[in-house]
Amino acid sequence: MRNVDVMGDEYTCDYAIALRAVTTTDFMTAEVTMLPPATITTAANRIVNEVKHITRGLITQ
C-alpha cells in the first residue's frame, strides 16, 4: 500500500511494508513467534533505511 510520509524535511509517497514473524515445521501451518524488541527495532529501521521506496515498516507478533 502506498502512503504519504515525512522523511527528513520532505513528504514522500512510497510504500509501507508489514511483516509477521512465524514458526513452522511443515510450511502448511504456522505459529506466531515472539521476537525480542531489539530485533524488531533493528529490522524495522533497516527496512526503512535500506530498502528503496519503503517509508514505513510494521512488524507484528
mmCIF file as Biopython writes it, N, C-alpha, C and O atoms, coordinates in Angstrom:
data_model
#
loop_
_atom_site.group_PDB
_atom_site.id
_atom_site.type_symbol
_atom_site.label_atom_id
_atom_site.label_alt_id
_atom_site.label_comp_id
_atom_site.label_asym_id
_atom_site.label_entity_id
_atom_site.label_seq_id
_atom_site.pdbx_PDB_ins_code
_atom_site.Cartn_x
_atom_site.Cartn_y
_atom_site.Cartn_z
_atom_site.occupancy
_atom_site.B_iso_or_equiv
_atom_site.auth_seq_id
_atom_site.auth_asym_id
_atom_site.pdbx_PDB_model_num
ATOM 1   N N  . MET A ? 1  ? 0.837  -1.162  0.000  1.0 0.0 1  A 1 
ATOM 2   C CA . MET A ? 1  ? 0.000  0.000   0.000  1.0 0.0 1  A 1 
ATOM 3   C C  . MET A ? 1  ? 0.888  1.232   0.000  1.0 0.0 1  A 1 
ATOM 4   O O  . MET A ? 1  ? 1.940  1.240   0.639  1.0 0.0 1  A 1 
ATOM 5   N N  . ARG A ? 2  ? 0.486  2.244   -0.690 1.0 0.0 2  A 1 
ATOM 6   C CA . ARG A ? 2  ? 1.240  3.500   -0.720 1.0 0.0 2  A 1 
ATOM 7   C C  . ARG A ? 2  ? 0.748  4.398   0.401  1.0 0.0 2  A 1 
ATOM 8   O O  . ARG A ? 2  ? -0.419 4.350   0.791  1.0 0.0 2  A 1 
ATOM 9   N N  . ASN A ? 3  ? 1.655  5.217   0.909  1.0 0.0 3  A 1 
ATOM 10  C CA . ASN A ? 3  ? 1.269  6.151   1.952  1.0 0.0 3  A 1 
ATOM 11  C C  . ASN A ? 3  ? 2.088  7.414   1.828  1.0 0.0 3  A 1 
ATOM 12  O O  . ASN A ? 3  ? 3.189  7.410   1.276  1.0 0.0 3  A 1 
ATOM 13  N N  . VAL A ? 4  ? 1.536  8.495   2.348  1.0 0.0 4  A 1 
ATOM 14  C CA . VAL A ? 4  ? 2.261  9.766   2.385  1.0 0.0 4  A 1 
ATOM 15  C C  . VAL A ? 4  ? 2.937  9.837   3.741  1.0 0.0 4  A 1 
ATOM 16  O O  . VAL A ? 4  ? 2.300  9.637   4.775  1.0 0.0 4  A 1 
ATOM 17  N N  . ASP A ? 5  ? 4.216  10.120  3.732  1.0 0.0 5  A 1 
ATOM 18  C CA . ASP A ? 5  ? 5.000  10.138  4.953  1.0 0.0 5  A 1 
ATOM 19  C C  . ASP A ? 5  ? 5.995  11.279  4.871  1.0 0.0 5  A 1 
ATOM 20  O O  . ASP A ? 5  ? 6.179  11.872  3.808  1.0 0.0 5  A 1 
ATOM 21  N N  . VAL A ? 6  ? 6.629  11.585  5.973  1.0 0.0 6  A 1 
ATOM 22  C CA . VAL A ? 6  ? 7.662  12.610  6.008  1.0 0.0 6  A 1 
ATOM 23  C C  . VAL A ? 6  ? 8.990  11.934  6.304  1.0 0.0 6  A 1 
ATOM 24  O O  . VAL A ? 6  ? 9.123  11.228  7.304  1.0 0.0 6  A 1 
ATOM 25  N N  . MET A ? 7  ? 9.974  12.147  5.435  1.0 0.0 7  A 1 
ATOM 26  C CA . MET A ? 7  ? 11.331 11.663  5.670  1.0 0.0 7  A 1 
ATOM 27  C C  . MET A ? 7  ? 12.249 12.873  5.604  1.0 0.0 7  A 1 
ATOM 28  O O  . MET A ? 7  ? 12.386 13.507  4.558  1.0 0.0 7  A 1 
ATOM 29  N N  . GLY A ? 8  ? 12.876 13.185  6.730  1.0 0.0 8  A 1 
ATOM 30  C CA . GLY A ? 8  ? 13.679 14.401  6.783  1.0 0.0 8  A 1 
ATOM 31  C C  . GLY A ? 8  ? 12.745 15.595  6.753  1.0 0.0 8  A 1 
ATOM 32  O O  . GLY A ? 8  ? 11.846 15.714  7.586  1.0 0.0 8  A 1 
ATOM 33  N N  . ASP A ? 9  ? 12.962 16.484  5.782  1.0 0.0 9  A 1 
ATOM 34  C CA . ASP A ? 9  ? 12.122 17.677  5.649  1.0 0.0 9  A 1 
ATOM 35  C C  . ASP A ? 9  ? 11.176 17.590  4.465  1.0 0.0 9  A 1 
ATOM 36  O O  . ASP A ? 9  ? 10.563 18.592  4.097  1.0 0.0 9  A 1 
ATOM 37  N N  . GLU A ? 10 ? 11.040 16.412  3.858  1.0 0.0 10 A 1 
ATOM 38  C CA . GLU A ? 10 ? 10.245 16.277  2.648  1.0 0.0 10 A 1 
ATOM 39  C C  . GLU A ? 10 ? 9.131  15.254  2.823  1.0 0.0 10 A 1 
ATOM 40  O O  . GLU A ? 10 ? 9.252  14.300  3.591  1.0 0.0 10 A 1 
ATOM 41  N N  . TYR A ? 11 ? 8.027  15.482  2.082  1.0 0.0 11 A 1 
ATOM 42  C CA . TYR A ? 11 ? 6.969  14.496  2.000  1.0 0.0 11 A 1 
ATOM 43  C C  . TYR A ? 11 ? 7.364  13.454  0.970  1.0 0.0 11 A 1 
ATOM 44  O O  . TYR A ? 11 ? 7.974  13.778  -0.049 1.0 0.0 11 A 1 
ATOM 45  N N  . THR A ? 12 ? 7.016  12.203  1.237  1.0 0.0 12 A 1 
ATOM 46  C CA . THR A ? 12 ? 7.233  11.139  0.266  1.0 0.0 12 A 1 
ATOM 47  C C  . THR A ? 12 ? 5.923  10.399  0.064  1.0 0.0 12 A 1 
ATOM 48  O O  . THR A ? 12 ? 5.059  10.397  0.941  1.0 0.0 12 A 1 
ATOM 49  N N  . CYS A ? 13 ? 5.782  9.780   -1.076 1.0 0.0 13 A 1 
ATOM 50  C CA . CYS A ? 13 ? 4.614  8.953   -1.361 1.0 0.0 13 A 1 
ATOM 51  C C  . CYS A ? 13 ? 5.142  7.597   -1.815 1.0 0.0 13 A 1 
ATOM 52  O O  . CYS A ? 13 ? 5.232  7.321   -3.011 1.0 0.0 13 A 1 
ATOM 53  N N  . ASP A ? 14 ? 5.486  6.767   -0.854 1.0 0.0 14 A 1 
ATOM 54  C CA . ASP A ? 14 ? 6.051  5.452   -1.142 1.0 0.0 14 A 1 
ATOM 55  C C  . ASP A ? 14 ? 5.258  4.382   -0.405 1.0 0.0 14 A 1 
ATOM 56  O O  . ASP A ? 14 ? 4.136  4.627   0.040  1.0 0.0 14 A 1 
ATOM 57  N N  . TYR A ? 15 ? 5.834  3.218   -0.282 1.0 0.0 15 A 1 
ATOM 58  C CA . TYR A ? 15 ? 5.103  2.054   0.218  1.0 0.0 15 A 1 
ATOM 59  C C  . TYR A ? 15 ? 5.389  1.757   1.682  1.0 0.0 15 A 1 
ATOM 60  O O  . TYR A ? 15 ? 6.448  2.096   2.209  1.0 0.0 15 A 1 
ATOM 61  N N  . ALA A ? 16 ? 4.423  1.116   2.322  1.0 0.0 16 A 1 
ATOM 62  C CA . ALA A ? 16 ? 4.586  0.577   3.667  1.0 0.0 16 A 1 
ATOM 63  C C  . ALA A ? 16 ? 4.707  -0.935  3.538  1.0 0.0 16 A 1 
ATOM 64  O O  . ALA A ? 16 ? 4.217  -1.527  2.576  1.0 0.0 16 A 1 
ATOM 65  N N  . ILE A ? 17 ? 5.356  -1.547  4.501  1.0 0.0 17 A 1 
ATOM 66  C CA . ILE A ? 17 ? 5.519  -2.998  4.492  1.0 0.0 17 A 1 
ATOM 67  C C  . ILE A ? 17 ? 5.136  -3.538  5.866  1.0 0.0 17 A 1 
ATOM 68  O O  . ILE A ? 17 ? 5.425  -2.918  6.889  1.0 0.0 17 A 1 
ATOM 69  N N  . ALA A ? 18 ? 4.487  -4.692  5.880  1.0 0.0 18 A 1 
ATOM 70  C CA . ALA A ? 18 ? 4.137  -5.352  7.141  1.0 0.0 18 A 1 
ATOM 71  C C  . ALA A ? 18 ? 4.720  -6.756  7.125  1.0 0.0 18 A 1 
ATOM 72  O O  . ALA A ? 18 ? 4.564  -7.488  6.148  1.0 0.0 18 A 1 
ATOM 73  N N  . LEU A ? 19 ? 5.386  -7.128  8.200  1.0 0.0 19 A 1 
ATOM 74  C CA . LEU A ? 19 ? 5.962  -8.467  8.345  1.0 0.0 19 A 1 
ATOM 75  C C  . LEU A ? 19 ? 5.377  -9.119  9.578  1.0 0.0 19 A 1 
ATOM 76  O O  . LEU A ? 19 ? 5.053  -8.448  10.558 1.0 0.0 19 A 1 
ATOM 77  N N  . ARG A ? 20 ? 5.245  -10.425 9.522  1.0 0.0 20 A 1 
ATOM 78  C CA . ARG A ? 20 ? 4.779  -11.163 10.683 1.0 0.0 20 A 1 
ATOM 79  C C  . ARG A ? 20 ? 5.719  -12.340 10.903 1.0 0.0 20 A 1 
ATOM 80  O O  . ARG A ? 20 ? 5.930  -13.153 10.004 1.0 0.0 20 A 1 
ATOM 81  N N  . ALA A ? 21 ? 6.274  -12.422 12.092 1.0 0.0 21 A 1 
ATOM 82  C CA . ALA A ? 21 ? 7.211  -13.494 12.427 1.0 0.0 21 A 1 
ATOM 83  C C  . ALA A ? 21 ? 6.439  -14.740 12.833 1.0 0.0 21 A 1 
ATOM 84  O O  . ALA A ? 21 ? 5.607  -14.693 13.739 1.0 0.0 21 A 1 
ATOM 85  N N  . VAL A ? 22 ? 6.714  -15.856 12.162 1.0 0.0 22 A 1 
ATOM 86  C CA . VAL A ? 22 ? 6.056  -17.123 12.476 1.0 0.0 22 A 1 
ATOM 87  C C  . VAL A ? 22 ? 7.085  -18.253 12.494 1.0 0.0 22 A 1 
ATOM 88  O O  . VAL A ? 22 ? 8.181  -18.133 11.946 1.0 0.0 22 A 1 
ATOM 89  N N  . THR A ? 23 ? 6.702  -19.344 13.137 1.0 0.0 23 A 1 
ATOM 90  C CA . THR A ? 23 ? 7.486  -20.567 13.150 1.0 0.0 23 A 1 
ATOM 91  C C  . THR A ? 23 ? 6.649  -21.666 12.507 1.0 0.0 23 A 1 
ATOM 92  O O  . THR A ? 23 ? 5.453  -21.785 12.774 1.0 0.0 23 A 1 
ATOM 93  N N  . THR A ? 24 ? 7.291  -22.473 11.652 1.0 0.0 24 A 1 
ATOM 94  C CA . THR A ? 24 ? 6.582  -23.581 11.023 1.0 0.0 24 A 1 
ATOM 95  C C  . THR A ? 24 ? 7.535  -24.754 10.843 1.0 0.0 24 A 1 
ATOM 96  O O  . THR A ? 24 ? 8.738  -24.566 10.668 1.0 0.0 24 A 1 
ATOM 97  N N  . THR A ? 25 ? 6.999  -25.945 10.888 1.0 0.0 25 A 1 
ATOM 98  C CA . THR A ? 25 ? 7.805  -27.135 10.636 1.0 0.0 25 A 1 
ATOM 99  C C  . THR A ? 25 ? 7.412  -27.810 9.330  1.0 0.0 25 A 1 
ATOM 100 O O  . THR A ? 25 ? 8.213  -28.547 8.755  1.0 0.0 25 A 1 
ATOM 101 N N  . ASP A ? 26 ? 6.201  -27.575 8.855  1.0 0.0 26 A 1 
ATOM 102 C CA . ASP A ? 26 ? 5.722  -28.252 7.654  1.0 0.0 26 A 1 
ATOM 103 C C  . ASP A ? 26 ? 5.311  -27.293 6.532  1.0 0.0 26 A 1 
ATOM 104 O O  . ASP A ? 26 ? 4.906  -27.742 5.459  1.0 0.0 26 A 1 
ATOM 105 N N  . PHE A ? 27 ? 5.406  -26.003 6.758  1.0 0.0 27 A 1 
ATOM 106 C CA . PHE A ? 27 ? 5.033  -24.969 5.784  1.0 0.0 27 A 1 
ATOM 107 C C  . PHE A ? 27 ? 3.556  -24.997 5.409  1.0 0.0 27 A 1 
ATOM 108 O O  . PHE A ? 27 ? 3.147  -24.390 4.420  1.0 0.0 27 A 1 
ATOM 109 N N  . MET A ? 28 ? 2.764  -25.704 6.203  1.0 0.0 28 A 1 
ATOM 110 C CA . MET A ? 28 ? 1.322  -25.732 5.997  1.0 0.0 28 A 1 
ATOM 111 C C  . MET A ? 28 ? 0.602  -25.019 7.144  1.0 0.0 28 A 1 
ATOM 112 O O  . MET A ? 28 ? -0.471 -24.446 6.954  1.0 0.0 28 A 1 
ATOM 113 N N  . THR A ? 29 ? 1.196  -25.061 8.315  1.0 0.0 29 A 1 
ATOM 114 C CA . THR A ? 29 ? 0.645  -24.387 9.478  1.0 0.0 29 A 1 
ATOM 115 C C  . THR A ? 29 ? 1.748  -23.535 10.096 1.0 0.0 29 A 1 
ATOM 116 O O  . THR A ? 29 ? 2.934  -23.797 9.895  1.0 0.0 29 A 1 
ATOM 117 N N  . ALA A ? 30 ? 1.354  -22.532 10.837 1.0 0.0 30 A 1 
ATOM 118 C CA . ALA A ? 30 ? 2.349  -21.646 11.441 1.0 0.0 30 A 1 
ATOM 119 C C  . ALA A ? 30 ? 1.847  -21.137 12.782 1.0 0.0 30 A 1 
ATOM 120 O O  . ALA A ? 30 ? 0.646  -21.013 13.020 1.0 0.0 30 A 1 
ATOM 121 N N  . GLU A ? 31 ? 2.806  -20.849 13.645 1.0 0.0 31 A 1 
ATOM 122 C CA . GLU A ? 31 ? 2.503  -20.255 14.934 1.0 0.0 31 A 1 
ATOM 123 C C  . GLU A ? 31 ? 3.255  -18.938 15.049 1.0 0.0 31 A 1 
ATOM 124 O O  . GLU A ? 31 ? 4.358  -18.790 14.524 1.0 0.0 31 A 1 
ATOM 125 N N  . VAL A ? 32 ? 2.645  -17.992 15.737 1.0 0.0 32 A 1 
ATOM 126 C CA . VAL A ? 32 ? 3.278  -16.692 15.941 1.0 0.0 32 A 1 
ATOM 127 C C  . VAL A ? 32 ? 4.543  -16.881 16.769 1.0 0.0 32 A 1 
ATOM 128 O O  . VAL A ? 32 ? 4.550  -17.640 17.738 1.0 0.0 32 A 1 
ATOM 129 N N  . THR A ? 33 ? 5.609  -16.190 16.385 1.0 0.0 33 A 1 
ATOM 130 C CA . THR A ? 33 ? 6.875  -16.233 17.108 1.0 0.0 33 A 1 
ATOM 131 C C  . THR A ? 33 ? 7.105  -14.895 17.785 1.0 0.0 33 A 1 
ATOM 132 O O  . THR A ? 33 ? 6.959  -13.842 17.164 1.0 0.0 33 A 1 
ATOM 133 N N  . MET A ? 34 ? 7.460  -14.938 19.043 1.0 0.0 34 A 1 
ATOM 134 C CA . MET A ? 34 ? 7.774  -13.720 19.785 1.0 0.0 34 A 1 
ATOM 135 C C  . MET A ? 34 ? 9.242  -13.364 19.554 1.0 0.0 34 A 1 
ATOM 136 O O  . MET A ? 34 ? 10.134 -14.163 19.842 1.0 0.0 34 A 1 
ATOM 137 N N  . LEU A ? 35 ? 9.483  -12.170 19.037 1.0 0.0 35 A 1 
ATOM 138 C CA . LEU A ? 35 ? 10.842 -11.699 18.799 1.0 0.0 35 A 1 
ATOM 139 C C  . LEU A ? 35 ? 11.245 -10.710 19.883 1.0 0.0 35 A 1 
ATOM 140 O O  . LEU A ? 35 ? 10.394 -10.004 20.425 1.0 0.0 35 A 1 
ATOM 141 N N  . PRO A ? 36 ? 12.532 -10.653 20.202 1.0 0.0 36 A 1 
ATOM 142 C CA . PRO A ? 36 ? 12.994 -9.648  21.167 1.0 0.0 36 A 1 
ATOM 143 C C  . PRO A ? 36 ? 12.774 -8.237  20.605 1.0 0.0 36 A 1 
ATOM 144 O O  . PRO A ? 36 ? 12.907 -8.028  19.399 1.0 0.0 36 A 1 
ATOM 145 N N  . PRO A ? 37 ? 12.442 -7.278  21.459 1.0 0.0 37 A 1 
ATOM 146 C CA . PRO A ? 37 ? 12.218 -5.905  20.997 1.0 0.0 37 A 1 
ATOM 147 C C  . PRO A ? 37 ? 13.399 -5.330  20.211 1.0 0.0 37 A 1 
ATOM 148 O O  . PRO A ? 37 ? 13.188 -4.583  19.256 1.0 0.0 37 A 1 
ATOM 149 N N  . ALA A ? 38 ? 14.613 -5.656  20.582 1.0 0.0 38 A 1 
ATOM 150 C CA . ALA A ? 38 ? 15.787 -5.144  19.858 1.0 0.0 38 A 1 
ATOM 151 C C  . ALA A ? 38 ? 15.822 -5.660  18.422 1.0 0.0 38 A 1 
ATOM 152 O O  . ALA A ? 38 ? 16.226 -4.934  17.514 1.0 0.0 38 A 1 
ATOM 153 N N  . THR A ? 39 ? 15.406 -6.900  18.210 1.0 0.0 39 A 1 
ATOM 154 C CA . THR A ? 39 ? 15.367 -7.474  16.856 1.0 0.0 39 A 1 
ATOM 155 C C  . THR A ? 39 ? 14.322 -6.769  16.011 1.0 0.0 39 A 1 
ATOM 156 O O  . THR A ? 39 ? 14.564 -6.467  14.843 1.0 0.0 39 A 1 
ATOM 157 N N  . ILE A ? 40 ? 13.172 -6.509  16.590 1.0 0.0 40 A 1 
ATOM 158 C CA . ILE A ? 40 ? 12.100 -5.818  15.870 1.0 0.0 40 A 1 
ATOM 159 C C  . ILE A ? 40 ? 12.552 -4.411  15.481 1.0 0.0 40 A 1 
ATOM 160 O O  . ILE A ? 40 ? 12.348 -3.983  14.345 1.0 0.0 40 A 1 
ATOM 161 N N  . THR A ? 41 ? 13.161 -3.701  16.417 1.0 0.0 41 A 1 
ATOM 162 C CA . THR A ? 41 ? 13.625 -2.338  16.152 1.0 0.0 41 A 1 
ATOM 163 C C  . THR A ? 41 ? 14.675 -2.330  15.055 1.0 0.0 41 A 1 
ATOM 164 O O  . THR A ? 41 ? 14.611 -1.508  14.141 1.0 0.0 41 A 1 
ATOM 165 N N  . THR A ? 42 ? 15.639 -3.236  15.136 1.0 0.0 42 A 1 
ATOM 166 C CA . THR A ? 42 ? 16.694 -3.309  14.124 1.0 0.0 42 A 1 
ATOM 167 C C  . THR A ? 42 ? 16.119 -3.618  12.750 1.0 0.0 42 A 1 
ATOM 168 O O  . THR A ? 42 ? 16.485 -2.978  11.765 1.0 0.0 42 A 1 
ATOM 169 N N  . ALA A ? 43 ? 15.225 -4.590  12.678 1.0 0.0 43 A 1 
ATOM 170 C CA . ALA A ? 43 ? 14.634 -4.971  11.394 1.0 0.0 43 A 1 
ATOM 171 C C  . ALA A ? 43 ? 13.838 -3.820  10.782 1.0 0.0 43 A 1 
ATOM 172 O O  . ALA A ? 43 ? 13.985 -3.528  9.595  1.0 0.0 43 A 1 
ATOM 173 N N  . ALA A ? 44 ? 13.002 -3.169  11.579 1.0 0.0 44 A 1 
ATOM 174 C CA . ALA A ? 44 ? 12.197 -2.059  11.063 1.0 0.0 44 A 1 
ATOM 175 C C  . ALA A ? 44 ? 13.067 -0.914  10.587 1.0 0.0 44 A 1 
ATOM 176 O O  . ALA A ? 44 ? 12.813 -0.348  9.524  1.0 0.0 44 A 1 
ATOM 177 N N  . ASN A ? 45 ? 14.088 -0.561  11.351 1.0 0.0 45 A 1 
ATOM 178 C CA . ASN A ? 45 ? 14.993 0.524   10.948 1.0 0.0 45 A 1 
ATOM 179 C C  . ASN A ? 45 ? 15.752 0.176   9.680  1.0 0.0 45 A 1 
ATOM 180 O O  . ASN A ? 45 ? 15.890 1.021   8.796  1.0 0.0 45 A 1 
ATOM 181 N N  . ARG A ? 46 ? 16.244 -1.043  9.573  1.0 0.0 46 A 1 
ATOM 182 C CA . ARG A ? 46 ? 16.994 -1.428  8.370  1.0 0.0 46 A 1 
ATOM 183 C C  . ARG A ? 46 ? 16.103 -1.430  7.132  1.0 0.0 46 A 1 
ATOM 184 O O  . ARG A ? 46 ? 16.522 -0.990  6.061  1.0 0.0 46 A 1 
ATOM 185 N N  . ILE A ? 47 ? 14.871 -1.924  7.277  1.0 0.0 47 A 1 
ATOM 186 C CA . ILE A ? 47 ? 13.958 -1.941  6.124  1.0 0.0 47 A 1 
ATOM 187 C C  . ILE A ? 47 ? 13.707 -0.517  5.643  1.0 0.0 47 A 1 
ATOM 188 O O  . ILE A ? 47 ? 13.832 -0.242  4.450  1.0 0.0 47 A 1 
ATOM 189 N N  . VAL A ? 48 ? 13.358 0.383   6.542  1.0 0.0 48 A 1 
ATOM 190 C CA . VAL A ? 48 ? 13.035 1.762   6.159  1.0 0.0 48 A 1 
ATOM 191 C C  . VAL A ? 48 ? 14.255 2.479   5.588  1.0 0.0 48 A 1 
ATOM 192 O O  . VAL A ? 48 ? 14.123 3.254   4.640  1.0 0.0 48 A 1 
ATOM 193 N N  . ASN A ? 49 ? 15.422 2.238   6.141  1.0 0.0 49 A 1 
ATOM 194 C CA . ASN A ? 49 ? 16.620 2.959   5.713  1.0 0.0 49 A 1 
ATOM 195 C C  . ASN A ? 49 ? 17.338 2.343   4.514  1.0 0.0 49 A 1 
ATOM 196 O O  . ASN A ? 49 ? 18.063 3.047   3.811  1.0 0.0 49 A 1 
ATOM 197 N N  . GLU A ? 50 ? 17.155 1.056   4.264  1.0 0.0 50 A 1 
ATOM 198 C CA . GLU A ? 50 ? 17.945 0.385   3.232  1.0 0.0 50 A 1 
ATOM 199 C C  . GLU A ? 50 ? 17.151 -0.104  2.023  1.0 0.0 50 A 1 
ATOM 200 O O  . GLU A ? 50 ? 17.744 -0.387  0.982  1.0 0.0 50 A 1 
ATOM 201 N N  . VAL A ? 51 ? 15.835 -0.209  2.131  1.0 0.0 51 A 1 
ATOM 202 C CA . VAL A ? 51 ? 15.030 -0.702  1.007  1.0 0.0 51 A 1 
ATOM 203 C C  . VAL A ? 51 ? 14.387 0.493   0.314  1.0 0.0 51 A 1 
ATOM 204 O O  . VAL A ? 51 ? 13.644 1.259   0.927  1.0 0.0 51 A 1 
ATOM 205 N N  . LYS A ? 52 ? 14.686 0.637   -0.976 1.0 0.0 52 A 1 
ATOM 206 C CA . LYS A ? 52 ? 14.144 1.767   -1.727 1.0 0.0 52 A 1 
ATOM 207 C C  . LYS A ? 52 ? 12.624 1.708   -1.786 1.0 0.0 52 A 1 
ATOM 208 O O  . LYS A ? 52 ? 12.032 0.634   -1.892 1.0 0.0 52 A 1 
ATOM 209 N N  . HIS A ? 53 ? 12.008 2.873   -1.715 1.0 0.0 53 A 1 
ATOM 210 C CA . HIS A ? 53 ? 10.562 3.067   -1.857 1.0 0.0 53 A 1 
ATOM 211 C C  . HIS A ? 53 ? 9.751  2.504   -0.690 1.0 0.0 53 A 1 
ATOM 212 O O  . HIS A ? 53 ? 8.538  2.335   -0.817 1.0 0.0 53 A 1 
ATOM 213 N N  . ILE A ? 54 ? 10.392 2.212   0.443  1.0 0.0 54 A 1 
ATOM 214 C CA . ILE A ? 54 ? 9.685  1.810   1.659  1.0 0.0 54 A 1 
ATOM 215 C C  . ILE A ? 54 ? 9.884  2.920   2.679  1.0 0.0 54 A 1 
ATOM 216 O O  . ILE A ? 54 ? 11.019 3.273   3.000  1.0 0.0 54 A 1 
ATOM 217 N N  . THR A ? 55 ? 8.788  3.474   3.191  1.0 0.0 55 A 1 
ATOM 218 C CA . THR A ? 55 ? 8.906  4.568   4.151  1.0 0.0 55 A 1 
ATOM 219 C C  . THR A ? 55 ? 8.389  4.198   5.524  1.0 0.0 55 A 1 
ATOM 220 O O  . THR A ? 55 ? 8.554  4.963   6.474  1.0 0.0 55 A 1 
ATOM 221 N N  . ARG A ? 56 ? 7.763  3.033   5.646  1.0 0.0 56 A 1 
ATOM 222 C CA . ARG A ? 56 ? 7.201  2.651   6.937  1.0 0.0 56 A 1 
ATOM 223 C C  . ARG A ? 56 ? 7.242  1.144   7.048  1.0 0.0 56 A 1 
ATOM 224 O O  . ARG A ? 56 ? 6.894  0.436   6.103  1.0 0.0 56 A 1 
ATOM 225 N N  . GLY A ? 57 ? 7.664  0.653   8.197  1.0 0.0 57 A 1 
ATOM 226 C CA . GLY A ? 57 ? 7.711  -0.780  8.427  1.0 0.0 57 A 1 
ATOM 227 C C  . GLY A ? 57 ? 6.948  -1.148  9.680  1.0 0.0 57 A 1 
ATOM 228 O O  . GLY A ? 57 ? 7.059  -0.468  10.700 1.0 0.0 57 A 1 
ATOM 229 N N  . LEU A ? 58 ? 6.178  -2.212  9.614  1.0 0.0 58 A 1 
ATOM 230 C CA . LEU A ? 58 ? 5.429  -2.697  10.763 1.0 0.0 58 A 1 
ATOM 231 C C  . LEU A ? 58 ? 5.715  -4.179  10.899 1.0 0.0 58 A 1 
ATOM 232 O O  . LEU A ? 58 ? 5.510  -4.949  9.960  1.0 0.0 58 A 1 
ATOM 233 N N  . ILE A ? 59 ? 6.187  -4.576  12.065 1.0 0.0 59 A 1 
ATOM 234 C CA . ILE A ? 59 ? 6.436  -5.981  12.333 1.0 0.0 59 A 1 
ATOM 235 C C  . ILE A ? 59 ? 5.497  -6.386  13.449 1.0 0.0 59 A 1 
ATOM 236 O O  . ILE A ? 59 ? 5.525  -5.806  14.534 1.0 0.0 59 A 1 
ATOM 237 N N  . THR A ? 60 ? 4.661  -7.387  13.183 1.0 0.0 60 A 1 
ATOM 238 C CA . THR A ? 60 ? 3.672  -7.804  14.171 1.0 0.0 60 A 1 
ATOM 239 C C  . THR A ? 60 ? 4.063  -9.143  14.772 1.0 0.0 60 A 1 
ATOM 240 O O  . THR A ? 60 ? 4.777  -9.939  14.162 1.0 0.0 60 A 1 
ATOM 241 N N  . GLN A ? 61 ? 3.578  -9.366  15.972 1.0 0.0 61 A 1 
ATOM 242 C CA . GLN A ? 61 ? 3.817  -10.644 16.645 1.0 0.0 61 A 1 
ATOM 243 C C  . GLN A ? 61 ? 2.506  -11.266 17.036 1.0 0.0 61 A 1 
ATOM 244 O O  . GLN A ? 61 ? 2.487  -12.351 17.618 1.0 0.0 61 A 1 
#
